[in-house]
Amino acid sequence: MIIIDGVKYNLWTPKDEEKEFHPMVREHSKEIFGDNSLYFDVKHVLKTASGIGSIPDAYVINLSKPLEWYVVENELASHPVYDHIVKQLTKFINGIENQNARSQILDMLYEEIDKDGVLRATVKQLTDSDDIHHFLSKLFSTPPRIVIIIDQKTPEVQEACRVLKYTTDIIEFKTYVRENAENVHAHLFDPLSGIIKPPPPPPPPRQNWEKKLAWADETVRETTKALLNRIAKLDNVSHRPSGPDYMFYRETSRGKIVFAGLFLTKPALKVRIRTDPATFKDPKKWTGDKEYHWFFKVGEREFKITNKEQIDYAMELIKQSYDLAK
């Protein structure tokens, strides 16, 4: 409850995301993203190279320095976290990394600006540029910030966002309703301008695995050591550092077969595994939709972990790769 000048406001939880929550976020977008921000809730499909698409709730362009653009997902905490956040945002990120998809978004936003005389004049004034398309092209050559606006920031939501490879800003947007006047609302949230974007981490050392492990965050070091011990207990397994990385092999009659590669970053441990798309099970969607082609010809997936509580599920994924290495 909030009391303002003796008047009581009770916490209200929206039930319908599209009809109740989205309009409130749109209405207060300038308070959230800044006075010189433009909020576009145009529904546009982000296409990955493989043709998988996903629709973000909005795009935002910030015309104040530092110039940035955002992909926005408005969510209710009552929704299943991994299905509605991790799955959606993974598709967004994969789509954003497709240059053709970025070009489509750029053209779409340019059309929205160009057809509105007032909006067009505003952009020209704030950017000091007569060539809006060129300005957008330059802006979209930089990676976006991913922003989740949610009615309740739960530990589950924060944990889910840690598996994403882009840093994600989470804004808790609470709504309170005045007693005996349900149409009078009060909103509580931290504007994005109040969330300091962390500086990029220093580059990792180029030396061996041990030095890179020492460079990683303490929780990552402890998590990595614990995971190493768990994987090493599998039957007929050998393992060793490979430069700054770490490789696991299954000993078979055909020789050593790689089934897992470990790659350290400062805030997380990345794990590459072999998968069979026909049988692979990843209910938490840690590996997303993106496939790699480095160690394995097909079915190479990646996930990351940041703490020991994630090791059990990580082993479920790794064990599937181990079983394929026969």
Secondary structure as UniProt FT lines:
FT   STRAND          2..4
FT   TURN            5..6
FT   STRAND          7..12
FT   HELIX           17..21
FT   HELIX           22..27
FT   HELIX           29..33
FT   TURN            35..36
FT   STRAND          37..40
FT   STRAND          46..47
FT   TURN            49..50
FT   STRAND          53..54
FT   STRAND          58..62
FT   STRAND          68..75
FT   TURN            77..78
FT   HELIX           82..86
FT   HELIX           87..96
FT   HELIX           99..114
FT   HELIX           117..127
FT   HELIX           132..139
FT   TURN            140..141
FT   STRAND          145..150
FT   HELIX           155..161
FT   TURN            162..163
FT   STRAND          168..172
FT   STRAND          174..178
FT   TURN            179..180
FT   STRAND          181..188
FT   HELIX           192..194
FT   HELIX           209..215
FT   HELIX           218..232
FT   TURN            235..236
FT   STRAND          237..242
FT   TURN            243..244
FT   STRAND          245..252
FT   TURN            253..254
FT   STRAND          255..264
FT   STRAND          269..274
FT   TURN            277..279
FT   TURN            283..284
FT   TURN            286..287
FT   STRAND          300..305
FT   HELIX           308..310
FT   HELIX           311..324
//
